[in-house]
Amino acid sequence: MPELPEVESIKRALEPKIKGKVIRKVAILSSKNFIGDETSVVGRKITNINRFGKVLVIKLVNPLTRKPVNYLNIHFKLSGQMLYSKKVDNAIFANKIPFTKGKKMPANTTRVIISFSDGSGIFFNDLRKFGWIKVSKKPLSPKGVDVLSKNFTSKLLTDITGKTRKPIKVLLMDQDLITGIGNIYANDSLFLARIHPQRPANSLTANEIKKLHSAIISEIKKGVHDKGSSGADEAFILPDGSKGRHQRRFLVYQREGEKCPRCGHVIKRIKHNGRSSFLCQNCQVSA
Ligand SMILES: [Zn+2]
């Protein structure tokens, strides 16, 4: 699932391509993936693209009055992809697009096509169909604090962790508390901070919280710098169809059976709360 660095990378790549463009047409190939009235965005101009947690938010104005009209909010969920082409009617990419049969768009997984007045356009692909594009009057911003915002402080992490015995990893991935962290960055941040993923949140010491806070920021920033992670089982690609690079720098995530980069012990995979956790049982003690 795309996490903060992946959605941020899509945003940064997409912004210079679509900012200032006018929507000519919205073709909905799967009604499950589009919520709202698509005709209300036709003829509107894109003035801004933002990211709130894992949600991409495109601001639309009336091109004549320049007044904000509405927003397109995009959540990639498990397998969403967003591709941009200069020629929406004849889109061919340099690489084979994961989960599709080739390099051409639209593909078998394309759910929504947004065409612009200059002939370019974007394709929203989603194999699993859990992702969505929603039209709204106000931007959909999640409840949780964004990891890259000023409000994500060590004190906030202290407040959140102090209130519950839930496993720390589960807490880090709760988007209503902190938004942007998924399984990749939760595993690697906990490894970096030497904390076992199943530790009760309120058992963390002040020093561990401090280390975890800087580990999260550092891992997320590395992910953004690497233009996201295209791991073994991931659908993530950038809008030009290319892959991110962060999978090359995973610390423990998807490295089951390999040696711990810190101590050389074998990295283990455990299942809890329905998700895989990767850890070094020598470096990350359970308390
Ligand atoms: Zn180790």
Boltz pocket constraint, residues with backbone or C-beta under 6 A from the ligand:
constraints:
  - pocket:
      binder: B
      contacts: [[A, 260], [A, 261], [A, 262], [A, 263], [A, 264], [A, 265], [A, 280], [A, 281], [A, 282], [A, 283], [A, 284]]
      max_distance: 6.0
